[in-house]
């Protein structure tokens, strides 16, 4: 099992080589060929034992351009409109391109579906169709995960398939550190990410069009990072997969640099700002971004002494830092693990501990119909699930296409009282059923 230049394959690379020899390559169906989808198409072309079998995308040229960028020939990409046509394309070594996600999900040669649509509602539709057809699902749309992830997990389990969050995104990368720390018996004090973009809560796409163009990004997507929505979404997902909670609404978000991180994001008892241990948070400080962290506290003085001696920090708390996350480049590994071992890299708990709600960016008037995350109307805000529920707060994943019922001032929370989510969307209907079940659970 030799890799490039005679280096022996190890770990998951060796497992994938053995799997491929016995079963053929892991074949991915990809929903969405935007920025993340393009990265996935390129990355899969570089990975032995992995291939993109089909792409569903309304803008066909976007998918074709991504395939060409990945080194495929134009004739390698063929149009397909039915499951049988998609299967034939894969069997002949082609990539099937379709505008029908149902056909892709039903194709027998697809092992796993990756949702890279970025839409809570479309991500829900794709995920459920894949599950119904016995496909594993990698949910790159964290917004869908934090809105109805529990329902999707239940459906996947009933179907005997895996629904997993995506490797490379901050929540899954942080969970790697948390699991490592838990295995060593450390107390988990705090875990989270460093925000690697400027923080401007009222940011709108017009302000960042030039920067987005220079970074080959959609301005809306860039603003989703800048206005803090992505950070709030990701930390909500981390909370609901681990049981860690936001210490305060919105979290603290201190400007704690790498060297001071463990002395700031620790409890007040240990000289920090937290009211308790076991929380999620983020830092605006230098030296951690674009990485993730887990603040731990040893349970024995000998271990504390060793950690300090190893230059991890002065103690009594220490920051374990993964200095990178490779976003979409790592996502195929979640697909591989789902197929080979039936193991999710990340999945939600049965009951949430955090909620990402919507907060108005501007004054909203009755009759306004809200746009998408990262646009002009609202941003995400992470808080405790029970507090959000008690305040009738509107989940961020239901804000798109919601209609404003009462005046809302900039900075105020959107609620079910002042906004009505679009009941035509499947994600809204499923979330309502989850909320009703939660009411019965809390009353029991």
C-alpha positions as CSV (number, residue, x, y, z in Angstrom):
1,X,0.0,0.0,0.0
2,X,2.4,2.6,-1.2
3,X,1.4,6.2,-2.0
4,X,3.3,8.9,-3.8
5,X,7.1,8.5,-3.8
6,X,6.9,5.2,-2.0
7,X,5.3,6.6,1.2
8,X,3.2,3.9,2.9
9,X,-0.4,4.8,3.1
10,X,-1.7,4.9,6.7
11,X,-4.9,5.6,8.6
12,X,-8.0,6.4,6.6
13,X,-5.9,6.5,3.4
14,X,-5.0,2.8,3.9
15,X,-8.6,1.9,4.8
16,X,-9.9,3.7,1.7
17,X,-7.4,1.8,-0.5
18,X,-8.6,-1.5,0.9
19,X,-12.2,-0.5,0.5
20,X,-11.7,0.5,-3.1
21,X,-10.0,-2.7,-4.0
22,X,-13.0,-4.6,-2.7
23,X,-15.9,-2.4,-3.6
24,X,-14.7,0.2,-6.1
25,X,-14.5,4.0,-5.3
26,X,-16.8,5.8,-3.0
27,X,-19.2,7.5,-5.4
28,X,-20.7,10.9,-4.4
29,X,-23.8,12.6,-5.5
30,X,-23.3,16.4,-5.1
31,X,-26.2,18.8,-4.7
32,X,-25.0,22.3,-5.6
33,X,-21.9,23.5,-7.6
34,X,-21.4,26.9,-6.0
35,X,-18.2,27.9,-4.2
36,X,-18.3,24.9,-1.9
37,X,-19.5,22.5,-4.5
38,X,-16.8,23.6,-6.9
39,X,-14.2,22.9,-4.2
40,X,-15.7,19.5,-3.7
41,X,-15.5,18.6,-7.3
42,X,-11.9,19.6,-7.6
43,X,-10.9,17.9,-4.3
44,X,-12.6,14.6,-5.1
45,X,-10.6,14.5,-8.4
46,X,-7.4,14.5,-6.4
47,X,-8.4,11.7,-3.9
48,X,-7.7,8.1,-4.8
49,X,-10.8,6.0,-4.1
50,X,-13.3,8.8,-4.4
51,X,-15.2,10.1,-7.3
52,X,-18.1,12.5,-8.1
53,X,-20.7,10.4,-9.8
54,X,-23.4,13.0,-10.3
55,X,-24.0,16.7,-9.7
56,X,-27.5,18.3,-9.5
57,X,-27.3,22.0,-10.3
58,X,-29.8,24.3,-11.9
59,X,-27.0,26.3,-13.6
60,X,-25.4,23.6,-15.7
61,X,-22.5,25.7,-16.8
62,X,-21.4,26.2,-13.2
63,X,-21.0,22.5,-12.7
64,X,-19.3,22.1,-16.1
65,X,-16.8,24.8,-15.3
66,X,-16.1,23.1,-11.9
67,X,-15.5,19.8,-13.7
68,X,-13.1,21.4,-16.2
69,X,-11.3,23.2,-13.3
70,X,-10.9,19.7,-11.7
71,X,-9.1,18.4,-14.8
72,X,-12.0,16.6,-16.4
73,X,-12.7,16.9,-20.1
74,X,-15.8,18.5,-21.4
75,X,-16.9,15.2,-22.8
76,X,-16.6,13.6,-19.4
77,X,-19.7,15.5,-18.2
78,X,-22.9,14.2,-19.6
79,X,-26.5,15.3,-19.1
80,X,-28.9,12.9,-17.5
81,X,-32.5,13.2,-16.5
82,X,-33.3,9.8,-14.9
83,X,-31.8,7.5,-12.4
84,X,-31.0,4.9,-15.1
85,X,-29.2,7.6,-17.2
86,X,-27.2,8.7,-14.2
87,X,-26.2,5.1,-13.5
88,X,-25.1,4.5,-17.1
89,X,-23.0,7.7,-17.0
90,X,-21.2,6.5,-13.8
91,X,-20.7,3.0,-15.2
92,X,-19.0,4.5,-18.2
93,X,-16.7,6.7,-16.2
94,X,-18.6,10.0,-16.7
95,X,-20.0,12.6,-14.4
96,X,-23.8,12.9,-14.7
97,X,-25.2,16.4,-14.7
98,X,-28.9,16.8,-13.8
99,X,-31.3,19.5,-12.6
100,X,-33.4,16.9,-10.8
101,X,-32.1,16.0,-7.3
102,X,-34.7,13.3,-7.1
103,X,-33.1,11.4,-10.0
104,X,-29.6,11.7,-8.5
105,X,-30.8,10.5,-5.1
106,X,-32.5,7.5,-6.7
107,X,-29.5,6.4,-8.8
108,X,-28.2,3.0,-7.7
109,X,-24.5,3.8,-8.2
110,X,-24.6,6.8,-5.8
111,X,-23.3,5.8,-2.4
112,X,-23.6,9.1,-0.5
113,X,-25.1,12.5,-1.2
114,X,-23.4,15.8,-0.1
115,X,-25.7,18.7,0.3
116,X,-23.8,21.9,-0.7
117,X,-26.8,24.0,-1.6
118,X,-26.5,26.4,1.4
119,X,-30.3,26.6,1.7
120,X,-32.1,25.2,4.8
121,X,-35.2,24.3,2.8
122,X,-33.4,22.9,-0.3
123,X,-31.0,21.1,2.0
124,X,-34.0,19.5,3.7
125,X,-35.6,18.4,0.5
126,X,-32.3,16.9,-0.8
127,X,-31.5,15.1,2.4
128,X,-34.9,13.5,2.8
129,X,-34.9,12.3,-0.8
130,X,-31.5,10.8,-0.3
131,X,-32.5,9.1,2.9
132,X,-35.7,7.7,1.3
133,X,-33.4,6.1,-1.3
134,X,-31.1,4.6,1.2
135,X,-28.2,7.0,0.7
136,X,-25.9,8.3,3.4
137,X,-26.0,12.1,3.7
138,X,-23.3,14.7,4.4
139,X,-25.1,17.9,5.5
140,X,-22.8,20.7,4.5
141,X,-25.7,23.1,5.1
142,X,-25.3,23.8,8.8
143,X,-28.3,26.1,8.7
144,X,-30.5,23.0,7.9
145,X,-28.8,21.0,10.7
146,X,-29.5,23.6,13.4
147,X,-33.1,24.0,12.3
148,X,-34.4,20.4,11.8
149,X,-31.3,18.2,12.3
150,X,-33.0,16.1,14.9
151,X,-35.8,15.1,12.5
152,X,-33.3,14.3,9.7
153,X,-31.3,12.2,12.1
154,X,-34.4,10.2,13.1
155,X,-35.3,9.6,9.5
156,X,-31.8,8.5,8.6
157,X,-31.7,6.1,11.5
158,X,-35.0,4.6,10.6
159,X,-33.7,4.1,7.1
160,X,-30.4,2.5,8.3
161,X,-28.2,5.2,6.8
162,X,-25.9,7.9,8.2
163,X,-26.6,11.6,8.4
164,X,-23.5,13.5,9.4
165,X,-22.2,17.0,9.7
166,X,-19.2,17.8,7.5
167,X,-15.6,17.3,8.4
168,X,-13.6,20.5,7.8
169,X,-16.3,22.8,9.1
170,X,-15.5,24.3,12.5
171,X,-18.1,22.3,14.5
172,X,-16.8,18.9,13.4
173,X,-13.1,20.1,13.7
174,X,-13.8,21.2,17.2
175,X,-15.5,17.9,18.1
176,X,-12.2,16.1,17.1
177,X,-10.5,18.1,19.8
178,X,-13.2,17.6,22.4
179,X,-13.2,13.8,21.9
180,X,-9.4,13.8,22.2
181,X,-9.6,15.8,25.5
182,X,-12.4,13.7,26.9
183,X,-10.5,10.5,26.1
184,X,-7.6,11.9,28.2
185,X,-9.9,12.7,31.1
186,X,-9.7,16.5,30.9
187,X,-12.5,18.7,32.1
188,X,-14.0,20.6,29.1
189,X,-14.2,24.2,30.0
190,X,-15.0,25.9,26.7
191,X,-14.8,25.0,23.0
192,X,-15.2,27.0,19.9
193,X,-13.6,28.8,17.0
194,X,-11.7,31.9,16.2
195,X,-13.5,34.3,13.9
196,X,-11.3,34.9,10.9
197,X,-13.2,37.8,9.3
198,X,-13.9,41.3,10.5
199,X,-17.0,41.5,12.8
200,X,-19.6,44.0,11.5
201,X,-23.1,43.0,12.7
202,X,-24.9,45.3,10.3
203,X,-22.8,44.3,7.2
204,X,-24.6,44.2,3.9
205,X,-23.5,42.8,0.5
206,X,-23.0,46.2,-1.2
207,X,-20.2,47.0,1.2
208,X,-18.3,43.8,0.5
209,X,-18.8,43.3,-3.2
210,X,-15.3,44.3,-4.1
211,X,-13.7,42.1,-1.4
212,X,-16.0,39.2,-2.4
213,X,-14.9,39.5,-6.0
214,X,-11.2,39.5,-5.1
215,X,-11.8,36.4,-3.0
216,X,-13.9,34.7,-5.6
217,X,-16.9,34.6,-3.3
218,X,-20.6,35.5,-3.5
219,X,-21.0,38.8,-1.5
220,X,-23.9,37.4,0.4
221,X,-21.8,34.5,1.6
222,X,-19.0,36.8,2.6
223,X,-21.4,38.9,4.6
224,X,-22.8,35.8,6.3
225,X,-19.3,35.5,7.8
226,X,-18.7,39.2,8.5
227,X,-22.0,39.9,10.2
228,X,-21.4,37.0,12.6
229,X,-24.2,34.7,11.3
230,X,-21.9,31.9,10.4
231,X,-20.1,32.0,13.7
232,X,-23.5,31.9,15.5
233,X,-24.8,29.1,13.3
234,X,-21.6,27.0,13.8
235,X,-21.5,27.4,17.6
236,X,-25.2,26.5,17.8
237,X,-24.4,23.3,15.8
238,X,-21.4,22.6,18.1
239,X,-23.6,23.1,21.2
240,X,-26.4,20.8,19.9
241,X,-23.9,18.0,19.0
242,X,-22.1,18.1,22.4
243,X,-24.3,19.6,25.1
244,X,-22.0,22.6,25.6
245,X,-24.0,25.7,26.0
246,X,-23.7,29.5,25.3
247,X,-22.7,31.1,28.6
248,X,-24.6,34.3,27.7
249,X,-26.9,35.2,24.8
250,X,-24.6,35.9,21.8
251,X,-21.7,34.4,23.6
252,X,-18.8,36.5,24.9
253,X,-16.6,36.7,21.8
254,X,-13.5,38.3,23.5
255,X,-10.5,39.6,21.7
256,X,-8.3,36.9,23.3
257,X,-5.1,36.1,21.5
258,X,-3.6,32.7,21.3
259,X,-1.4,33.1,24.3
260,X,-4.2,34.4,26.5
261,X,-7.1,32.3,25.3
262,X,-7.1,29.7,28.1
263,X,-6.8,32.5,30.7
264,X,-9.8,34.4,29.3
265,X,-12.2,31.7,28.2
266,X,-12.2,30.0,31.6
267,X,-14.3,30.4,34.7
268,X,-14.2,33.4,36.9
269,X,-12.9,31.1,39.6
270,X,-9.8,30.5,37.5
271,X,-9.5,34.2,36.5
272,X,-11.6,34.2,33.3
273,X,-14.9,35.6,32.1
274,X,-17.1,32.5,32.1
275,X,-19.8,31.9,34.7
276,X,-19.5,28.2,34.4
277,X,-17.5,25.4,32.6
278,X,-18.9,23.5,29.6
279,X,-19.7,26.3,27.2
280,X,-19.3,27.3,23.5
281,X,-17.8,30.6,22.6
282,X,-15.5,32.3,20.0
283,X,-12.6,34.6,20.0
284,X,-11.8,37.7,17.9
285,X,-8.1,37.6,19.0
286,X,-5.1,36.9,16.9
287,X,-3.1,33.7,16.4
288,X,-6.0,31.2,16.5
289,X,-7.9,31.8,13.3
290,X,-8.7,30.0,11.1
291,X,-8.5,27.3,13.7
292,X,-10.6,25.9,16.5
293,X,-9.9,25.4,20.2
294,X,-10.9,23.4,23.2
295,X,-10.0,24.9,26.7
296,X,-9.3,22.1,29.1
297,X,-8.5,21.8,32.8
298,X,-6.4,18.9,34.2
299,X,-7.9,17.0,37.1
300,X,-4.6,16.2,38.8
301,X,-1.7,18.5,39.8
302,X,0.9,16.1,38.2
303,X,-0.9,16.4,34.8
304,X,-1.1,20.2,35.2
305,X,2.6,20.3,36.0
306,X,3.4,18.2,32.9
307,X,1.2,20.4,30.6
308,X,3.0,23.5,31.8
309,X,6.4,21.8,31.4
310,X,5.4,20.9,27.8
311,X,4.8,24.6,27.1
312,X,1.1,24.2,26.5
313,X,0.5,27.2,28.7
314,X,0.8,28.4,32.3
315,X,-2.5,26.8,33.6
316,X,-4.6,26.1,35.4
317,X,-6.5,25.8,32.1
318,X,-4.9,25.1,28.7
319,X,-5.9,25.7,25.1
320,X,-5.8,22.8,22.7
321,X,-5.8,24.4,19.3
322,X,-6.3,22.9,15.8
323,X,-4.8,25.8,13.8
324,X,-6.7,25.1,10.6
325,X,-10.0,23.9,9.2
326,X,-10.0,23.0,5.5
327,X,-13.7,23.6,5.0
328,X,-15.0,21.9,1.8
329,X,-11.6,20.2,1.1
330,X,-12.1,17.9,4.1
331,X,-15.8,17.2,3.4
332,X,-15.2,14.1,1.2
333,X,-13.7,12.4,4.3
334,X,-17.1,12.5,6.0
335,X,-18.6,10.8,2.9
336,X,-15.9,8.2,3.0
337,X,-16.4,7.4,6.7
338,X,-20.1,7.2,6.3
339,X,-19.8,4.7,3.5
340,X,-17.0,2.6,4.8
341,X,-17.8,2.4,8.5
342,X,-21.3,3.8,8.9
343,X,-20.0,6.4,11.3
344,X,-21.0,10.1,11.5
345,X,-18.4,12.7,12.1
346,X,-21.0,14.8,13.9
347,X,-24.7,14.4,14.7
348,X,-27.1,16.4,16.8
349,X,-28.4,15.3,20.2
350,X,-32.0,14.2,20.6
351,X,-32.8,17.5,22.4
352,X,-31.2,20.8,21.7
353,X,-29.4,23.1,24.2
354,X,-28.9,26.1,21.9
355,X,-30.8,28.0,19.2
356,X,-29.6,30.3,16.5
357,X,-32.3,33.0,16.2
358,X,-32.7,35.9,13.8
359,X,-32.0,39.5,14.8
360,X,-33.0,42.5,12.6
361,X,-30.1,44.3,10.9
362,X,-32.4,47.2,9.9
363,X,-35.8,48.6,10.8
364,X,-38.4,46.2,9.4
365,X,-41.9,47.2,8.5
366,X,-45.1,45.1,8.4
367,X,-45.5,43.5,5.0
368,X,-41.7,43.2,4.4
369,X,-40.7,39.7,3.1
370,X,-37.3,38.8,4.3
371,X,-34.4,37.8,2.1
372,X,-31.6,35.3,2.7
373,X,-29.1,34.9,5.4
374,X,-26.2,37.3,4.7
375,X,-28.3,39.9,2.9
376,X,-29.9,43.1,4.3
377,X,-32.6,42.1,6.8
378,X,-31.3,40.0,9.7
379,X,-28.4,38.1,11.1
380,X,-27.9,35.1,13.4
381,X,-27.6,35.2,17.1
382,X,-26.8,32.2,19.4
383,X,-28.5,31.7,22.7
384,X,-29.9,29.0,25.0
385,X,-32.6,26.9,23.5
386,X,-35.1,27.3,26.4
387,X,-34.6,31.0,26.5
388,X,-35.2,31.2,22.8
389,X,-38.3,29.1,23.1
390,X,-39.7,31.0,26.0
391,X,-39.2,34.2,24.0
392,X,-41.0,32.8,20.9
393,X,-37.8,33.6,19.0
394,X,-37.8,32.9,15.3
395,X,-35.1,30.3,14.3
396,X,-32.6,31.7,11.8
397,X,-33.4,28.8,9.4
398,X,-37.0,29.9,9.1
399,X,-36.3,33.6,8.5
400,X,-36.0,33.4,4.7
401,X,-39.3,34.4,3.0
402,X,-40.8,35.2,6.4
403,X,-43.3,38.1,6.4
404,X,-43.0,40.9,8.9
405,X,-46.3,41.3,10.9
406,X,-45.3,44.2,13.3
407,X,-42.6,46.9,13.3
408,X,-39.2,45.5,14.3
409,X,-36.3,47.9,15.2
410,X,-32.7,47.2,14.2
411,X,-31.1,45.0,16.8
412,X,-34.4,43.5,18.0
413,X,-35.1,39.8,17.8
414,X,-37.5,38.4,15.2
415,X,-40.2,36.3,16.9
416,X,-43.3,34.3,15.9
417,X,-45.2,37.3,17.2
418,X,-43.7,39.9,14.8
419,X,-42.9,37.6,11.9
420,X,-44.6,34.7,10.2
421,X,-42.4,32.1,8.6
422,X,-43.3,30.8,5.1
423,X,-45.6,27.8,5.8
424,X,-45.2,26.6,2.2
425,X,-41.6,25.6,3.0
426,X,-41.0,22.0,4.1
427,X,-38.4,23.1,6.6
428,X,-41.0,25.3,8.3
429,X,-43.5,22.5,8.5
430,X,-41.0,20.0,9.9
431,X,-39.8,22.6,12.5
432,X,-43.3,23.2,13.6
433,X,-43.8,19.5,14.3
434,X,-40.6,19.4,16.2
435,X,-41.7,22.4,18.3
436,X,-45.0,20.7,19.1
437,X,-43.2,17.5,20.2
438,X,-40.9,19.6,22.4
439,X,-43.9,21.1,24.1
440,X,-45.1,17.7,25.0
441,X,-41.6,16.6,26.1
442,X,-41.3,19.6,28.4
443,X,-44.8,19.1,29.8
444,X,-44.1,15.5,30.7
